[in-house]
């Protein structure tokens, strides 16, 4: 098995050999997670792209590219103090930008609308809005390859720990009404929290629902399915979906179903269940209705979900002000052509290697007026918050 540590050792040996052969040639300055920032230094859409590194004094390091606002690596110490990269991704900008051969949403800041909208259509103030359909008949993640995950943000790094990313989206982009200015802010705190905020304003009524799309495997071993990851979700209910992952409109109890993570348990305990919702998605790809959201307001001081690796001891707690969290277990990874794509450090990913925990309004919420709506009007300010705290358990 090719471990993260072995990979770094290999990089180190290769670097020494190159130095010996090239004499005065300068060795690349790698990040703690083993990334070469030079492989992200380019121009896309006539804008500069680079790799930004946030860190604290406790050994936490987060590397981010302003292409799609993507988190490329997230390194935290394991139970033995070893730096461990816990998110999936690529180690170069070329693969992130290649929407044909290596399409991905790895680590992205998703906009304008995270998750799916049925038939790419909704009604806003009496007007029927037709969006780009990029997921069969539906609109997914704001248009996918032409959404914000594949746009270049303007970046401003503030000290060692804060990165501010700004994007201005034009009226009619992928069918969405209104010109929108949106700001994503990533912050690494002294107590090993990755804090994310999304803010936006518009000049016309529109909808917005942003999230981060990190794929987590807290073992740091991306060669194996993440079945031993222990998941907790503070949710009594979930929104069932049809076979195209569109909510049916129901809100059902998790009681007595494989959707019940109110008592933490390993994902592998239930991911092969015969339960129809698991079978439809070949795993988890569902919105959970968070108990931390009450009376129209989310309490982002309370844990809404957590993830734990018994192998590394790394424990991640999630907080958000949003009403829902999408749990996605990497059901399309390692399937078909995807199984042959090499990612960071040359590793190919198996199915179910990771899990996403995406803060959000419920999927297709513009078409469900009794749910929390994602409408943003001129003069209003959109604000969404999610934080992920890392410790050892």
N, C-alpha and C positions, 0 to 999 in steps of 0.2 A: 504494500500500500504506500502510495506516495503522499506523505504527510506535509503539512504546511512547513514544519521545521526542516524537514529533509529538503524541501524545495528551496528554502532560504539558504541552506548549506550548499546546495548545488549552485545557486546563483553566486554565492560567495567564492566557491572554488573556480567557477568559470571566470569570474571577474579577475581573480589573481592570475590565472593563466593568460588572460588577455593583456593584463598589465605587463607581465614578464615578456610577452612577445612584442608588444607595441612600445615598450620603453616608456616614454613620457606621456603616452596617451592617457587621458583622464578617465577613470572608471565612473560609471553612472552613479549618481547619488540616489539610492533607493529609499522609499518610505519604509516604515516599520513593517507594513504589510507586504513589502517586496515589490512595490510598483515603481516603474521608472517614469517620472513626470514628463520626460522628453517625449514619450510615446503618446502624450495627450496634447502636446503643444502644436497647434495647427490653426487653420482658418476655415470656418464653415459658415455658409450663408453670408460671406463677406464680413464675418465677425471673428475676433480672436477667441480661441478655445484653449483652456489649460486645465491642469489638475491643481486643486487647492487643498491644503492640508490643515485640518483643525486638530488641536491636541490640548491635553492638560498635563498636570504634573504627576498624575497617577498612572500614566502609561496608556491612556486611551487616545486613539488616533482615528480620525475620520477623514477619508480622502474623497473629494467631490469634484466632478467636472461640471462646468456651466453649460455643457451640452445636455439639455433635458433636465438640468438640475439634479443630476444623478449621483447618488452615493456609490462610489466604486469599491471602497473597502471600509470596514468598521472593525478596528482592532481593539480588543480589550484583554486584560490579563486573565488567564485561567486560574484554577485553584493552586497551581504551582508557580504562578507568577509569569508564565510564558505568554507572550503576545499571541493572540488568536484572532484571525480574521473570521467574522461570523456572517458575512453576507456574500451572496453570489454576484458574479459579474465578469467582465472582460478586463484584460490588463493593457488595452490600447484603445485609442479613440476610433480607429478604423472599423473595428467590429461593432462598436456602439452605433456608428453612423451608417452602417450597411443595413438598410431596411429590407434588402432582398435576400441575402444569404444568411444573415445573423440577426433577424428581427427580435427585439426584446424590449421589455419595459423595466429591466433590472434597475433598481435603485432610484427610479425617476420621480420627479415632482409632477404628478399627473394633473392635467387640466384640459379644457375647462371643466369637464365633468368626469369624475372618476366613476368607474363601473359602467353599467349598461343602461341604455334608454331604448325601450321597445320600439321597433320599426324606425328608429331614429327620428321620432316625431313626438311633439307635445304641443299643448295649447298654452299660450301666454297672453293674458289680457285680451282674449277673444281671437287672437291670431294663431293660425296653425304654423308651427315652425318645423321645417324639414331639415334634419341634420345629415351629414355624411354617414352612409352605412358602410362600416368597415369590419363588421363581425356578423356575417350572414345578413339577415334583414335588419340588424340592430346597429346602433352606434355604441362603441366601446372606448372608454378612456379618451373622450374628446376628439376622436377621429384617428387614434392610433398613430400611424406613421406620419400624419400631417398634424397631429396634436402637439401639445407643449412638450411632450417627452422627447420630441425630435426637433425642438427649436433651441436656438442659442440664447441664453439669458445674459444680460449685462451683470457683471459680478463686481462686488466690492467686499474685500476681506478686511475685517476690523480686528486687529490684533491676532493672537494665536487661536482664538476660540469662536469667532463669529464670521459667517459668510452670508452676505445679503445678495439675493439674485432677483433681478427685475426683468419682467417681460411685458411688452405692450402688444396686445392681440387686436387685430383689425376687426371692424364691423364685418359680419358675414363669414368670418373664418370658419370653415367646415359647417356653415349654416347657422352658427350661433349669432344671435343679435347683439349689437352693442360693441363699442370699442372698450376694451378692458385693460387696465393697468394692474398687474399682479406682482406681489413681492413674496418670495419664499425666503425665510431666514432660518439657517441652521446654526445651532449653538452647542458647543461642548462645555459642560459645566465642570466645576471642580470635583463634584461627587459622582462623576461618570454617568451623566445624563446626556443623551442626545435629544435636544429640544428643537422642535420644528414649529414654525408658525407660518400661516398663509394669510395674506391680506390682499384685498382687491377693491377696486372702484370701477364703476361703469358710467357711460354717458347715456345709455338706454336700458330699459328693463331687460334683464337676461337671467341666466341661471349659472351657478358656479358651485363646484363641489370638488375640492382638491384633496389630494392625499399623497403619501409617500409609498413607493412600491418596492421596499426592500424585501428580499427573500432571505430568511434567516435559517441558518443551521448552526446552533450554538456549540456543536461539537468541533467545528472547524474542519471536519472531514467531509469534503464535498464529493467523495467517491462512493458514498453509501447513502441509502435512503435515510431520512431523518425520523424513522419510526420511534426511536427511543426518546425523542423530545417530549417533555411533559408539558401539556398545555392546560391553561386555566382561562375560562372566559366567564366574566361576571354578567351572565345573561340568562334570564328565565325563558326567553322566547327567541325565535328566529323567523325569518321570512322564507318560506318554501319557494322553490323555483321550478320552472318547467325545464324541458330538456335543452332549451337554448339559454338557460341561466337567467331567465326573466322572472321576477317575482310574480306569483299567482295573485297577489293582493292580500293573502291571508297572513295572519300573525299567529304562529303556533307555539305551544309549549315545548321545551326541550325535554321535559320529564319523560323518562322511560325510553328515550331514543339515543342513538349515537351522537346526537347534537349536544348532549349534556356534558359540558366541561366545567360545571360549577364545583365539582370536586376534581382537582387536577389529576390527569392520567395521561399515559403515553399515547401519542397520536396513533401509533401502530395497533393499539388495542381495538380500535373501531374503524379504521380506514378501509378495511376489507368487508365491512358489513353488507348484508343483503338489503338494508334499508333503502327505499327507493331514491331518496335524496342523495345518498352516497353513490348508488349505482348510476344515477343520471350523470353525475360529475366525475365518476371514477375516483372519488376522494372528496375532499372538502373544497367547496367554492361557494360559500354561503355567508349571508349577512346575519349577524347576531344583534338583537335589540338590547342594548346595554342597560343594565340596572343603574348605572351611574348617571343616566339621563332621566330627569324627572321634571315634570311641570314646565316643559319647554326649555330646559336648561341642563347642560352637562356639567358634572362636577369633575374637573380635571385634577383634583387633589386626591381622588380615590382611584385605586387600581382597577382598571377595567379588564385587563387580561395579563397573563404572564406566560413565560416560556422558560424551560429549564433543561439543561443537558447534564445528566448524571455522569457523563464521561469527563467533562471539563469542569463541572461545578458552576458554570456560568449561568446566572439567573437574570432574566430580563423582565422588568415590570413595565406595563404600558398604561399611559394616562391620556385622556382626551376629553374635549368638550363636545364631541360629536355624538349623535344618537346611536350610531352603529359601528361595528367593526367587521370587515370582510375577512374571513379565514380562508386562505387558499393554500392548498397543500402541494403545489407544483405538479398538477395532474398531467400537464403536457410536456414536462421535462423528460428527456430521455426517450421520447416517443418519435418514431419515424426518423426523418432527417435530423432531428434535434439531437439524437443520441451520438452523432458523429462530430458535433461542434465542440472544439476545444475552447475552454474559457481560461480564467486566471490560472497561471502556472501550468498550462497545458492540460488541465483536467476536463474530462467530459462528464456531464451530470446524468445520474440515473433518475428515473421517475420518483417523485415524492422526496427528493433530496432536501427540500426546504419547506418553510411555511411563511406566508405573508400575513401580517396583521395590519390591515388598512383602515384607518379611521375615515368615517364617511357619513353623509346622508344616505338613507336607504337607496339601493339600486332602483332605477326607474321612478324615483320619487316625484318628478314633474307630472307624472300621470296618475298620482295617487294623492288627491287633495287632502285626505285625512292624515297623511304622514307629514313629517317636518319637511317643508318645502325649501328648495335651494334658490329661490328667487332673490335676485339682487337688483335694486332700483337705484337710479341716480340719487346722489346725496347720502346713500347708505354706505357702510363699510363692511365688507366681508371679513370675517376673522375665524380662522380655524386653528386649533392647537392640538398637537400630539407630542408626547414625550416618552422616551424609552430609557429606563434606568437599569444600569448593569451593576451586578454585584456577584459575590460568591456565596453559594448556599451549600 
